[in-house]
Amino acid sequence: QVQLVESGGGLATPGSSLRLSCAASPYTLNSYNVAWFRQAPGKEREGVACLESNNGQRYYADSVKGRFTISRGNDPTTVTLQMSSLAPEDTAVYYCAATSLSTDGHTWSRRGLYALWGKGTQVTVFS
C-alpha cells in the first residue's frame, strides 16, 4: 500500500510563495495520476491541480491557474505544488491524492477517483 505524506505548509503573507511536497512510500508515483486538493474551514474539499502520469498533462482549478504549478519532484517518489501570489482565500488544508484510474479535464477533480490520500498540510495566508 502506497502511503502519501505532505509537507511544506505553513504561514505565508499575501503575495508570497510556498512549495508543498507529496512524498510516497514505499513505491514511486510514476504510475499514478497525482492531484492536490484543499479544504478550507466550512467548505468542501476541492481539486487544485492534477498531474497525469502517462503524458504529463496538467489540470488546474480556475482559482489557481497562473499561480500554482504541479510538477514531478527530483525523484520519482515526489510531486510538488509550487504556490505563488498567495492570497488569504488560499488558506486551507492541502491534501495530496493519487489514483491509478484514468483522469481527464472533466474528471480530475472528482474526489471519488482517488484511493490514496495523505493526511494534509495546513497553509495559512494572512496579512
PyMOL commands that set and color helices and strands:
alter all, ss='L'
color gray80, all
select helices_A, chain A and resi 88-90+111-113
alter helices_A, ss='H'
color red, helices_A
select strands_A, chain A and resi 3-7+10-12+18-25+33-39+46-51+58-60+68-72+78-83+92-99+116-117+121-125
alter strands_A, ss='S'
color yellow, strands_A
deselect
rebuild
show_as cartoon
